[in-house]
Amino acid sequence: MARKILVLGGTRFFGKRLVEDLIASGEEVTILTRGRSADHFGNQVQRITVDRKDSDAFKQAVYETDYDVVYDNICYTPEEAAYAARLFAGHAGHYVLTSTLSVYDFADHPLREEDFDPYRYPVLTNDNGEYSYKEGKRQAEAVLFNRHDLNVVAVRFPIVLGIDDYTKRLWFHVEHALKGEPIGVPAPDASISFIHAGEAAAFLKWAGDVRFEGPVNACSNGAVSVTEVMEMIRQETGHAAPLLPSAGPERMSPFGIPGDWTMDNGRAETAGFSFWDVREWMPRLIAEISNELKKQTSS
């Protein structure tokens, strides 16, 4: 029997891929969207066009509607988390929050779920409702995990990459290599965790399927440095870009971090999820991006 699924933020990047996976599994999918990004789902999904920041409209759209799973890819503040919790408590069998590696402080080891404990983190809201990305996600987790009437999993992703990554972080590196332009990166040999957009979507679906609860890390197996990424680019394209310790803002790497930034995905693997290998998928993605850039240049 098809489950009733609501996806907040399902029209681009890995949210779109999640919806595709849910449709392929025969689920009854509704996407909640502001309507600013077109989708290709046709009559395979139902749509709710509303801005979640408009509390009254959000409530009217979903109030007292029951869902087996709610996927929330666009929750960034404690206020958004608290309001969603009030709306979905008693009406969502499971609530899957997309969270982030950014909730952690830098450490000298692969970060584990216990390195940030949302159950003990104080909820402190601002009058203006403005937070850094890190603090907003920390606060959102803290709000949701302090509810006793909602089953919640917070999926902590590192940097998510894909051909349709609208931030074009990997594109930046490939494009600079093709042009031979230097890239600024303060710690080029620092190890970084990544996850592919398709893998991220598969993990979100899995977390809802098995009703995983609590915080959980989700990243590809293996970690790579910017130096290694640039070597992959050289091998795939035959082009390289010099790495400099500093550069102008427009030439600084989006992966420019001061030290290792990696995750331990053991909790999810022990529970049964099989992660991809970053050294297998990243070269293929680099080749895709390179081909797209060459098409754009020749057209």
C-alpha positions in Angstrom: 0.0 0.0 0.0 1.4 3.4 -1.0 2.4 5.6 1.8 1.4 9.3 2.0 4.6 11.4 1.8 5.1 15.2 2.1 8.4 16.7 0.8 9.2 20.3 1.8 11.8 21.4 -0.8 11.4 18.9 -3.6 11.9 20.8 -6.8 15.7 21.1 -7.1 19.0 19.3 -6.5 18.8 16.3 -4.1 15.3 17.2 -3.0 14.2 16.6 -6.6 16.0 13.3 -6.7 14.3 12.2 -3.5 10.9 12.9 -5.1 11.9 10.9 -8.1 13.0 8.0 -5.9 9.7 8.1 -3.9 7.6 8.1 -7.1 9.6 5.2 -8.4 8.7 3.3 -5.2 5.0 3.9 -5.8 4.5 6.4 -2.9 1.8 9.0 -2.9 3.9 12.2 -2.9 3.0 15.8 -2.2 5.6 18.5 -2.6 5.3 21.8 -0.7 7.0 24.6 -2.7 7.0 28.3 -3.1 6.4 27.7 -6.8 9.6 29.5 -7.9 11.2 26.4 -9.4 9.4 24.4 -12.1 9.3 20.6 -11.8 8.9 17.8 -14.3 6.8 15.5 -12.2 3.5 16.2 -14.0 0.5 14.4 -12.4 2.8 12.0 -10.5 2.7 14.3 -7.5 0.3 16.6 -5.7 1.5 20.2 -5.1 1.0 22.7 -2.3 2.2 26.1 -3.3 3.0 28.1 -0.2 5.8 29.9 1.6 6.5 28.1 4.9 7.5 31.5 6.3 3.8 32.5 5.9 2.6 30.8 9.1 -1.1 31.2 8.4 -0.9 29.9 4.8 1.4 27.0 5.9 -1.1 26.0 8.6 -4.0 26.2 6.2 -2.2 24.1 3.7 -1.2 21.1 5.9 -3.2 21.4 9.2 -4.6 18.1 10.4 -3.5 16.3 7.3 -1.9 12.9 8.1 1.4 11.8 6.5 3.4 8.7 6.9 6.6 10.6 6.4 7.5 14.3 6.2 10.8 15.2 4.6 11.9 18.8 5.5 14.8 19.9 3.3 14.3 23.6 3.9 14.2 24.2 7.7 16.9 26.7 8.7 15.8 28.3 12.0 14.3 27.2 15.4 11.2 29.2 14.6 10.6 27.2 11.4 11.3 23.9 13.3 9.0 24.8 16.2 6.1 25.8 13.9 6.5 22.7 11.8 6.6 20.5 14.9 3.3 22.0 16.1 1.6 21.4 12.8 2.9 17.8 12.3 2.8 16.4 15.8 0.2 13.7 15.8 0.0 13.9 12.0 3.4 12.7 10.8 4.5 9.1 11.4 8.1 10.2 10.9 9.8 13.5 10.4 13.1 13.6 8.5 15.1 16.8 8.9 17.9 17.6 6.5 20.7 18.8 8.6 24.4 19.4 8.1 28.0 18.7 9.0 28.1 22.4 9.9 26.5 21.7 13.2 29.9 20.4 14.4 32.9 22.3 15.4 36.2 21.4 13.8 38.0 18.5 15.4 41.0 16.3 15.0 38.9 13.2 14.2 36.1 12.1 11.9 33.1 13.7 13.6 30.6 11.4 15.3 27.0 12.1 16.1 27.8 12.6 19.8 30.1 15.5 19.0 27.0 17.7 18.8 24.2 16.7 21.2 21.0 18.5 20.2 19.2 17.0 23.2 21.3 19.1 25.6 21.8 22.2 23.4 20.0 25.3 24.7 17.3 26.7 22.5 18.0 30.4 22.2 15.9 32.4 19.7 16.6 35.9 18.3 14.1 38.7 18.1 15.0 39.2 14.4 14.9 35.5 13.6 18.3 35.6 11.9 21.0 33.0 12.4 24.1 31.7 10.8 23.7 28.5 8.8 25.5 26.6 11.6 23.5 28.0 14.4 20.2 27.9 12.6 20.6 24.1 12.0 21.8 23.5 15.6 18.8 25.3 16.9 16.4 23.5 14.6 17.7 20.1 15.7 17.5 21.2 19.4 13.9 22.3 19.0 12.8 19.1 17.2 14.6 16.7 19.5 13.1 18.3 22.6 9.6 17.3 21.4 8.1 14.1 22.8 5.3 14.0 20.3 7.2 13.7 17.1 9.5 10.9 15.8 12.5 12.8 14.3 15.7 11.9 12.4 18.2 14.7 11.6 20.3 13.6 8.6 23.6 15.4 8.8 25.1 15.8 5.3 28.6 17.2 4.4 29.1 19.0 1.1 26.6 17.6 -1.4 27.7 17.5 -5.1 26.0 16.8 -8.3 25.7 17.9 -11.9 22.8 20.1 -10.9 24.4 21.6 -7.8 23.1 25.2 -8.1 26.0 26.5 -6.0 28.4 25.0 -8.6 31.1 24.3 -6.1 32.8 21.5 -8.0 32.1 23.3 -11.3 34.3 26.2 -9.9 37.3 23.9 -9.7 36.8 22.2 -13.1 36.2 25.6 -14.8 39.4 27.1 -13.3 41.4 24.1 -14.3 40.1 24.2 -17.9 41.2 27.9 -18.0 44.4 27.3 -16.1 43.4 29.9 -13.6 44.8 29.8 -10.0 42.6 28.8 -7.0 43.1 30.1 -3.5 42.9 27.4 -0.8 44.4 27.8 2.7 44.8 24.1 3.5 44.9 22.2 0.2 45.7 18.9 1.9 42.9 19.0 4.5 40.6 16.0 4.2 36.9 16.7 3.4 33.8 14.5 3.4 31.4 14.7 0.5 28.2 13.0 -0.6 26.7 12.7 -4.1 23.3 14.2 -4.6 21.9 10.8 -5.8 23.4 9.1 -2.7 21.9 11.9 -0.5 18.5 11.3 -1.9 18.8 7.6 -1.5 19.8 8.1 2.1 16.9 10.3 2.9 14.5 7.8 1.5 16.1 5.0 3.5 15.9 7.1 6.7 12.2 7.5 6.2 11.7 3.8 5.2 13.4 2.4 8.3 12.1 5.1 10.6 15.6 5.9 11.8 15.5 8.2 14.9 18.0 10.7 16.3 20.9 12.4 14.6 22.8 10.5 11.9 25.8 11.2 9.7 25.5 10.5 6.0 28.6 10.8 3.8 30.4 8.8 1.1 33.1 6.4 2.2 36.5 8.0 2.0 37.5 11.6 2.2 39.5 13.7 -0.2 41.5 17.0 -0.2 41.4 19.8 -2.6 44.8 18.7 -3.8 43.3 15.2 -4.6 40.2 16.8 -6.3 42.4 18.8 -8.5 44.4 15.7 -9.4 41.2 14.0 -10.4 40.3 17.0 -12.6 43.8 16.8 -14.2 43.4 13.1 -14.9 39.9 13.5 -16.4 40.5 16.7 -18.4 44.2 17.0 -18.9 44.1 20.5 -17.4 45.3 21.8 -14.1 45.0 25.0 -11.9 47.7 26.2 -9.6 46.7 26.2 -5.9 47.7 29.3 -3.9 47.4 29.9 -0.1 45.4 33.0 -0.8 43.7 34.8 -3.6 41.0 37.4 -4.4 37.5 36.5 -3.2 36.4 35.4 -6.7 39.3 32.9 -6.9 39.0 31.3 -3.4 37.9 27.7 -3.4 34.4 27.0 -2.0 36.2 24.0 -0.3 38.7 26.3 1.4 38.6 25.2 5.0 41.3 25.6 7.7 41.7 21.9 8.5 40.2 18.4 8.2 36.4 18.3 8.0 35.3 14.8 7.9 32.4 12.6 9.3 32.1 9.1 10.7 29.2 7.3 8.9 29.5 4.2 11.1 26.1 4.5 12.8 24.2 4.5 9.5 26.4 1.7 8.0 25.8 -0.4 11.1 22.0 0.1 10.6 22.3 -1.2 7.1 22.9 1.6 4.6 25.6 1.1 2.0 27.4 4.3 1.1 29.1 5.0 -2.2 32.9 5.5 -2.5 33.9 9.1 -3.1 36.9 8.1 -5.2 34.6 6.2 -7.6 31.9 8.7 -8.2 33.8 12.0 -8.1 35.9 11.4 -11.3 32.7 10.5 -13.2 31.0 13.7 -11.9 34.1 15.7 -12.9 33.9 14.2 -16.4 30.2 15.1 -16.7 30.9 18.7 -15.6 33.8 19.0 -17.9 31.7 17.9 -20.9 28.9 20.4 -20.0 31.4 23.2 -19.7 32.9 22.3 -23.1 29.4 22.3 -24.7 28.7 25.7 -23.2 32.0 27.1 -24.6 31.4 25.7 -28.1 27.8 26.8 -28.4 
